[in-house]
Amino acid sequence: MSIGHSAAAPGAVFLTPSPASPGKPSGPAIAQAKLANGLDVVVIPDHRAPVVTHMVWYRNGSADDPLGKSGIAHFLEHLMFKGTKNNPQGKFSELVADFGGQENAFTANDYTAYFQRVAKDHLAVCMEYEADRMKNLVLTDEVVAPERDVVLEERRMRTDSDPSDLLNEAVQAALFTQHPYGKPIIGWNHEIEGLGRDDALAYYDRFYTPENAILVVAGDVAPQEVIDLAQKIYGPVASRGAAPKRTRPREPEPRAHRLVTLSDEKVEQPSHQSVFLVPSYRTAAPGQAEALEVLAHLLGGGQTSLMFKKLVMDEKIAVAAGAHYQGTAVDDTRFYVFAVPAPGVTLEQLDDAIDKIIAQVAEHGVNEADFHRAKTRLVAEAVYAQDNQATLARWYGASLATGLTIEDVAHWPERIEAVTAEDVKKAARWLDKARSVTGFLLPAATPTRLEGDVDPALAG
Amino acid sequence: MTARASTENPSRAAAVQKVVSKGGIEAWLVEDYAVPLVALEFAFKGGAAQDPIGKPGVATLLAGLLDEGAGPYDDEAFHRALDEDAIELSFSADRDVLTGRMQTLSRNIGRAFELLRLAVAEPRLDPGPLERVVSQVAASLKREANDPDFVAGRAFRGLSYPGHPYGLPVRGDLATLPTLARGNLIDMRTRTFARDHLKIAVVGAIDAATLAGHLDDVFGALPEKADLDPVALVSFSGEGVRDITPVDVPQSTIRFGRQGIARKDPDFIAATVVNHILGGGIFSARLFREVREKRGLAYSVYSQLVAFDHAAYLSGGTSTKNERAAESMDVIQGEIASLAEHGPTEQELDKARKYLIGSYALRFDTSTKIAGQLVHLQTEGFGVEYLDERNKLIAAVTMEDAKRAAKRLFGDAKLLVTVAGRPEGM
């Protein structure tokens, strides 16, 4: 058995609570088209159930929030449910509910997406409403103000009440000194408080255009019919001439290791994480991102990984350990390693042991059997993903929204197969301490205050 | 990819084959070759409700140890064997069942069933892995110790079923975890791993004859009858109680609940519809509209009906800033009282029925989800025909039914409320 990650990668922030997360697929015959107004269309057939997943992705996320307006991408995502000039607030959602459909939306660093999962007969209607809110959003202060409170509650729930999330936020902010990946997707409290109707509409006008969007339809559909339907329904949304530019300052080459610690009396289980600045699938040289993917699996993918074996099984200085490569990103991205210490083991001891494992791989490479097992496991993930149309839709959507192509996704398993042991050894050089931020989550220091003192304020 | 002719109302039950092996093991099979995968799920009756007195967490620990060494393989070798063929195998304990899940590429079916057989029939439960898994459970309990959601949930559980196994934590607690011994696990396995309460479902690229052979291999050697301790039928306690655990966070996490309606009660379906109207739906639910949309009091607010084998309750929750916690609770309380007194509107009833009917299909769109649904149905004691009947039952719920169920469910609107945080005015 294994226990969950202690330092979760910052994923997407959903409109309403949701457990879904993207996987690693490939497989079915994907169809693709581009409408005259610039909208990209992707169709993923899956005829096993009479169900369809309809998604619209916009190529903008929290990393495109204007300076001082952190959280606006996410706030607008909430406000997109507030009605249009044709359809009052709630009408679309009520319709989806009448169909027995599910819907939600989420914001990540590089994209914002909206989806409905419905019986296939209702696809056209979902398209009509989604196309409508691509151009006709109406916002009033009456709906904007309470929704801002909802977002502040969301932040209190996710982050402000959770020391480990506060630490994650500080680690990201330390890793990205310049690039906006360092800002939380949901935004900083004081900036969310200042967001209003005009900010939301300005952001909407800039980014919510057909040439900035990707339509993904997965399910029991005929590709050409979907493309025709998209032409009819999304086609009339006026083009703005060009997709908006993402202007993001590049992160300078990191030169110094940084340690971020958070001590809080609510922490009873310390934990360790290190985050390294590495290339993404989009910024990496050919084969490099795939090598990082294999490296992450070898280092910390499950119980046969190097970190688990060494730290948990052999040395028994950790109870959990793992690694994760967040490769789907427009700009240079993050590689995580994390561990939970066994009782009596300090985070410094754990940190040293992790350094040694990484150095070992960078100097001596990896064992052939471990290497093949990791690749087998990764390639199989692409097959497992075919079992879930929503997972496929998310994988393709996220990839296209971060600058990759359909072919990139479809041929991912082959590129993983092509990774050599030497590539992995080289990839380990990215995990140079100077490129990383280490986060220590610690219990409160031994209390020195006297009985009856006021409680310390919340850390962070 | 095979394109199946779709009809307006396909029979879901007709797609299910009942496979009975030579040795008498039954499984429900949905054969489908569209994707080269096989998913299997099974459940033994038992679960945390069978934990020995004073030792909560035994069933969870047993589930955690099944893939930590079996037959000729120690823990490391077993995991390596799984990974070499990309076979997914996991076990978990719930209140009344211990569940196993396997997923494999169809080319590795034979090996997958072999490893499943070892985990089920010959788990080693070695002391080394046991010690490690105990420390993993302990770490996860420590990590949540002051998490407001966990704190409110723990108080809720303890107050709703004091002195009953349902009041105890499924994963155990830090104080007693070190006392759980290998003997407890062996005993739990001996008592609960048996053929009489075993339910199995398989979905994917495998035919009935092949499956039947594997079923005998995996489960055939188990004893015929389980030896379960009786679990008392129990009512919900604590209605009217408010319990606050101070945690230094800016937000109050609230759990609320009261007695529910049993799964086999004739009003269960109507109660499901009524709960959907209160807080089961997302955008359409009263709680979402009143607490989140109109007042901006919370990001998450919900209610649900929970039915265990020997208890049933309504529960719900929200998280709202400390200064407005009392206001949130007043709004929730008001909606419950209003539904108890007046029932839903015709429009609400109509929309809830439509949603529940239409959304049923979304539970059946992946192999693993279908396998899970089919095991769940069997565990609850339903036949395969329920797959087609379920939506008819929802459609048949009248306003009279809904009002009656609302009265029973929400009654005097008294709630057990547990809070973690620093709520003002509560």
Interface residues (C-beta under 8 A of the other chain):
Chain A: M1 S2 I3 G4 S6 T16 P17 G27 P28 A29 P45 D46 H47 R48 A49 P50 V51 F81 G90 S93 E94 V96 A97 D98 F99 G100 G101 Q102 E103 R117 V118 A119 K120 A145 P146 E147 R148 D149 V150 V151 L152 E153 E154 R156 M157 D160 S161 D162 S164 D220 E265 K266 V267 E268 Q269 S271 G302 Q303 T304 K309 V312 M313 K316 V319 A320 V340 A342 P343 R373 T376 R377 V379 A380 E381 V383 Y384 Q386 D387 N388 Q389 A390 D455 P456 L458
Chain B: M1 T2 A3 R4 S6 P10 D32 A34 V35 P36 L37 A39 A63 G64 L65 D67 E68 D75 E76 H79 R80 D83 E84 D85 A86 E88 S90 F91 Q103 L105 R132 V133 S135 Q136 V137 A138 A139 S140 K142 R143 A145 N146 D147 P148 V247 D248 V249 P250 Q251 T253 G281 I282 F283 S284 R292 E293 K294 R295 G296 L297 A298 Y299 S300 S319 T320 K321 K351 K354 Y355 L356 I357 G358 S359 Y360 A361 L362 F364 D365 T366 S367 T368 G421
